Amino acid sequence: MSPNDENEKLKSQAKYAGFITSFLYLALFFPSFYILLLMPHLYENANITTSIGLIIIALSVSVPLSIVIGIGGTWYMYLQENYKSSLLFCFLPCLVALAVLIVMTFIEKMFL
């Protein structure tokens, strides 16, 4: 397999992954803000301090922000013909959501 064939295959994979993840993330973008609607009720729990509440809010905002960065980074890298980085940006929101889930579980176990 020549390097040109390999590059074309990588380009095709990056394009399909970019389209699929972009549509998926756009569909999930607005529903990902639902947690912000619950923030006024966050401090009704007596165990949540101001600093823990602010950390939870920041973590909740990081997922929608990663969606915007992921879509933008995917297509920017694709247009720059950096297809491996484009594929990495496709999965950035999933990685951020997983990290947020782990950190939220840690906060719940340690402080709540």
FENGI-V79918 format. One record per backbone hydrogen bond with DSSP energy under -0.5 kcal/mol. NH is the residue of the N-H (numbers start at 0). CO is the residue of the C=O. Records with the same first field share a line. If there is no record, write none. Layout:
NH=CO  CO
This chain:
5=1
6=2
7=3
8=4
9=5
10=6
11=7
12=8
13=9
14=10
15=11
16=12
17=13
18=14
19=15
20=16
21=17
22=18
23=19
24=20
25=21
26=22
27=23
28=24
29=25
31=27
32=29
33=30
35=32
36=32  33
37=33  34
38=35
40=37
41=38
42=38
43=40
44=41
47=44
48=46
52=48
53=49
54=50
55=51
56=52
57=53
58=54
59=55
60=56
61=57
62=58
63=59
64=60
65=61
66=62
67=63
68=64
69=65
70=66
71=67
72=68
73=69
74=70
75=71
76=72
77=73
78=74
79=75
80=77
81=76
82=80
85=81
86=82
87=83
88=84
89=85
90=86  87
91=88
94=90
95=91
96=92
97=93
98=94
99=95
100=96
101=97
102=98
103=99
104=100
105=101
106=102
107=103
108=104
109=105
110=106
111=106  107
